[in-house]
Amino acid sequence: MQLFIEQLLNGATTGSIYAMVALGLALVHGIIRILHVAHAAVYTIGAYVGLLFFNLTGSLLLAVLGSMAVCSLVGVSIERFAYFPLLKYPPFVPLIASIAILLSVEELCRLIAGDGRASSSSPTSTATTSGRSLRSF
C-alpha cells in the first residue's frame, strides 16, 4: 500500500509538471499568437536556478520563489526584446526567433552546468503514522 501511495504522489507530481508546461504554452499562444518553443528553455532555467538556490540556502521555499522570480524576468525579457519587435512580421519569423532562443539557452546551460546530471540533497522527510513510515514530498 505504501508503494502505491508513493507512486500515486509521483504520478500526480509528474502530471502537474506536464500540465504546467501545457498551460504555459497555451497561455502564451493565446495571448501573443506565437508558438513559444523557447518555453522549454524558460523551464530549464527555472530548474537550474531552483537547484542553485536550494544548494545555497537549503530551503525549498526560497528555491521555488527564486526560481519563479528568475523565470518571470526571463519570460518578460524574451517577450519584450525578442517577440514584440517581430510581431509585425509573418508568424514564422517569431517562431524562428523562439527556436534560436531555445538552442541558445540550451547550449548556455550545457556550458555553465556541464554535460552531466545535476543533483541535490532530497528535500523530503519521513513521518511515521500508525506504525508505518511515509515519505512526504
C-alpha positions as CSV (number, residue, x, y, z in Angstrom):
1,M,0.0,0.0,0.0
2,Q,2.9,2.4,0.8
3,L,4.4,1.8,-2.6
4,F,1.0,2.6,-4.2
5,I,0.7,5.9,-2.3
6,E,4.3,6.9,-3.2
7,Q,3.7,6.1,-6.9
8,L,0.4,7.9,-6.8
9,L,2.2,11.0,-5.5
10,N,5.0,10.6,-8.1
11,G,2.4,10.4,-10.8
12,A,0.5,13.5,-9.5
13,T,3.8,15.4,-9.4
14,T,4.8,14.4,-12.9
15,G,1.3,15.2,-14.2
16,S,1.3,18.6,-12.6
17,I,4.6,19.4,-14.3
18,Y,3.2,18.4,-17.7
19,A,0.0,20.4,-17.0
20,M,2.1,23.4,-16.1
21,V,4.1,23.3,-19.3
22,A,0.9,22.8,-21.4
23,L,-0.9,25.6,-19.7
24,G,2.0,27.9,-20.2
25,L,2.3,27.1,-23.9
26,A,-1.5,27.6,-24.3
27,L,-1.4,30.9,-22.4
28,V,1.5,32.3,-24.5
29,H,-0.1,31.2,-27.7
30,G,-3.5,32.6,-26.8
31,I,-2.2,36.0,-25.8
32,I,0.5,36.8,-28.4
33,R,-0.3,34.2,-31.0
34,I,3.3,32.9,-31.1
35,L,4.3,29.3,-30.9
36,H,6.7,29.7,-27.9
37,V,9.2,26.9,-28.5
38,A,11.5,28.6,-26.0
39,H,9.1,27.8,-23.2
40,A,11.1,24.7,-22.5
41,A,14.2,26.9,-22.1
42,V,12.5,29.0,-19.5
43,Y,11.6,25.8,-17.6
44,T,15.2,24.7,-17.9
45,I,16.5,28.0,-16.5
46,G,13.9,27.7,-13.7
47,A,15.1,24.2,-12.8
48,Y,18.8,25.1,-12.7
49,V,18.1,28.3,-10.7
50,G,15.9,26.4,-8.3
51,L,18.7,23.8,-7.8
52,L,21.2,26.5,-7.3
53,F,19.1,28.3,-4.7
54,F,18.3,25.1,-2.9
55,N,22.0,24.1,-2.8
56,L,22.9,27.6,-1.5
57,T,20.2,28.1,1.1
58,G,18.9,24.6,1.9
59,S,15.3,26.0,1.8
60,L,12.9,24.6,-0.7
61,L,10.6,27.6,-0.4
62,L,13.4,30.0,-1.2
63,A,14.4,27.8,-4.2
64,V,10.8,27.8,-5.6
65,L,10.3,31.6,-5.0
66,G,13.7,32.4,-6.5
67,S,13.1,30.2,-9.5
68,M,9.7,31.8,-10.1
69,A,11.2,35.3,-9.9
70,V,14.0,34.5,-12.4
71,C,11.7,32.7,-14.8
72,S,9.3,35.7,-14.7
73,L,12.2,38.0,-15.6
74,V,13.4,35.7,-18.4
75,G,9.9,35.4,-19.8
76,V,9.2,39.1,-19.8
77,S,12.6,39.9,-21.3
78,I,12.0,37.3,-24.1
79,E,8.6,38.8,-24.9
80,R,9.9,42.4,-24.7
81,F,13.2,42.1,-26.6
82,A,12.6,39.1,-29.0
83,Y,8.9,38.7,-29.7
84,F,7.5,42.2,-29.5
85,P,9.7,43.7,-32.3
86,L,8.8,40.7,-34.5
87,L,5.0,40.8,-34.2
88,K,4.7,42.8,-37.4
89,Y,6.3,40.1,-39.5
90,P,4.8,36.8,-40.7
91,P,4.2,34.1,-37.9
92,F,7.2,32.0,-38.9
93,V,9.7,34.9,-38.0
94,P,8.9,34.8,-34.3
95,L,8.9,31.0,-34.4
96,I,12.5,31.1,-35.8
97,A,13.4,33.5,-33.0
98,S,11.9,31.2,-30.5
99,I,13.9,28.2,-31.8
100,A,17.1,30.3,-31.7
101,I,16.4,31.3,-28.1
102,L,15.7,27.6,-27.2
103,L,19.0,26.5,-28.8
104,S,21.0,29.3,-27.2
105,V,19.7,28.8,-23.7
106,E,20.2,25.0,-24.0
107,E,23.8,25.5,-25.0
108,L,24.4,28.1,-22.4
109,C,23.1,25.8,-19.7
110,R,25.2,23.0,-21.0
111,L,28.3,25.2,-21.0
112,I,27.6,26.5,-17.4
113,A,26.3,23.3,-15.8
114,G,28.2,20.8,-17.8
115,D,27.0,17.6,-19.6
116,G,26.5,15.5,-16.5
117,R,23.4,15.4,-14.3
118,A,22.9,18.0,-11.6
119,S,21.8,16.8,-8.2
120,S,20.9,18.0,-4.8
121,S,20.1,16.5,-1.4
122,S,16.4,15.5,-1.1
123,P,14.0,17.9,0.5
124,T,11.8,15.0,1.6
125,S,11.2,14.0,5.1
126,T,9.9,10.8,6.7
127,A,6.9,10.7,9.0
128,T,5.6,7.7,11.0
129,T,1.9,7.2,11.0
130,S,0.2,4.2,12.7
131,G,3.5,2.4,12.8
132,R,4.2,2.9,9.1
133,S,6.8,5.1,7.6
134,L,5.7,7.6,4.9
135,R,7.8,9.9,3.0
136,S,6.4,13.4,2.4
137,F,7.1,15.4,-0.7
